[in-house]
Amino acid sequence: MSDTSHIYVDGRFITPHGTELFALHNPASGEVIGHVRLGDEVDARNAIAAAKKAFPTWARTAKDTRIALLKRMHDAMAARRDELLAAIILEYGAPAARAEWMATYAATSFLDAARALEQYPLEQQIGNARVIMQPLGVVGLITPWNSNAGFICSKLAYALAAGCTAVLKPSEMSASQTVVVLKALHEAEAPAGVFNIVNGRGDVVGAEITSNPDVAKISFTGSTAVGKSILKEAAATLKRVTLELGGKSPSIILDDVDFAEAIPLALQVGLNNSGQACINGTRILVPESRLDEALSLIKPAVEKMKAGDPKDPATVIGPMVSQTQYERVQRYIKKGIEEGATLVVGGEGHPEGASGFTVKPTVFANVTNDMVIAREEIFGPVLCVLTYKDEAEAIRIANDTPYGLHAYVFSGSQQHGINVGEQLEAGRISVNGAPHHPDVPFGGFKQSGIGREYGIFGLQAFLEPKALMGAAAS
Ligand code: NAD
């Protein structure tokens, strides 16, 4: 059992004012592995006050000072990589390969932000004005459980790079991972109050951060439903917002591609992070005339995927994070069957030999784009295969969604894939498996969000231009 009883405010580990104990689980077995003592509104207010006190000094620091802190944070996170890796596997259940990426990314995001700051001109001359990119103030960073350390580190890195101070509220379900991050970041010796972390419930700590007039901006990653409520709440004090929300991303398999190459890649982007990634390509679009060929590759590949114990190196699909998430995925699988989609592989219940919150990797065919399973984000390893008659229809179906976070195109010709990609409505489009790049903007069209993270776009999101007219650039 590992219990987490502290939050981090004003450079110190303190016992929260809040007293609620929240159980933490090993999702592979369902067993309770510890408890976290949650903070409350008082803790959130204290953290905001500490960040407010630290802001005027941090906002005036030179680039060098900020970059030096970001590098120390990177080094401290890298030094605790193995500890973080163990916590990710135990508490979140990410399969080993995914967990390794997550543990490394948490550290490198500080270097990514340092690089963006190095390159970005914080001042420029326009007309008769010195235009100064000024940090926004105290920012509230609210993050989900599906890449806990990565989201904390990435949001914090860009906020600090911009000269903002921060109050973070990570997911209450990820407290063991947060503790490792906290210990590392404390060792980096940031000035007191520059960052503060309060474990707590969304409707308590998160709500205080969202409504508090001393918070200038909210950067939120999570569900579209909560994102909308944050946007409404933030309007009262006209906070700036960055919202990174849900998705229902299409993977278009064009007729000119070798299916034997494209289908494994489509399955990979569809099921990455056990299906608990906002960017999963969960709607696979194939030419109508080649559905059987596609399914003849998809079915055996998914049947072979081992689901369950994340410590087993053969495991591809880890458990869902919680019982609630397990039940949510079960409901969608049931719904798909009721809607008349064809169950190709998987289905309801646990995979053989697995327990805890593990679900069967599941693929439906003969899905139409108006079915609930094609429209709503499931957030589990459940894929829909849809067919199209021609390319125009493929593009229409791909864009016929309230979301617009990501899209994937697979083509035998890179240029053909790019031509189709240009017609898709999504913040990021990957052609033929082009991988993530940390400097490239990330964010959603439509109900997948507002604003962008990463690189100079991510840095700008924590800055506001101030035009000092009558002054020359320094
Ligand atoms: P969630 O929206 O339930 O919670 C996210 C965070 O918001 C948690 O810390 C939660 O405690 C907090 N929260 C909940 N209610 C709140 C409120 N009223 N006020 C303030 N904060 C509140 O999401 P989740 O279940 O933790 O994560 C899964 C969702 O996140 C999925 O929809 C997924 O698509 C999305 N996601 C998006 C991205 C992206 O970059 N676009 C990345 C990862 C996850």
Boltz pocket constraint, residues with backbone or C-beta under 6 A from the ligand:
constraints:
  - pocket:
      binder: B
      contacts: [[A, 142], [A, 143], [A, 144], [A, 145], [A, 146], [A, 169], [A, 170], [A, 171], [A, 172], [A, 200], [A, 201], [A, 202], [A, 203], [A, 205], [A, 206], [A, 207], [A, 210], [A, 221], [A, 222], [A, 223], [A, 224], [A, 226], [A, 227], [A, 229], [A, 230], [A, 243], [A, 244], [A, 245], [A, 246], [A, 247], [A, 276], [A, 277], [A, 278], [A, 377], [A, 379], [A, 405], [A, 444], [A, 448], [A, 449]]
      max_distance: 6.0
